[in-house]
Amino acid sequence: MSIAALREENERLKALLAQTQAALSEHQGALAASEEARRRLEVILGELRREKFGAKSEKLRPDQYHLPLEDVEIAQGIL
């Protein structure tokens, strides 16, 4: 190959590399945006889960407080 052909090939490859790097940068930006959206959705989902299934739903009613003590008394009587 001649020097002129090599220079042309070099310039073409440089232009292709610049296009590829620009496309990569654009895709990385889109990926970062989608990751941020995913994180926000996970936070919202966690809040909704805590609201629906959190400690409030697991609280004992006042009439249930004595149940664990009855289990212990029953176990002691059996042993």
Secondary structure, DSSP 8 states (H G I E B T S, - for coil): --HHHHHHHHHHHHHHHHHHHHHHHHHHHHHHHHHHHHHHHHHHHHHHHHHHHSGGGG---GGGTTHHHHHHHHHHHH-
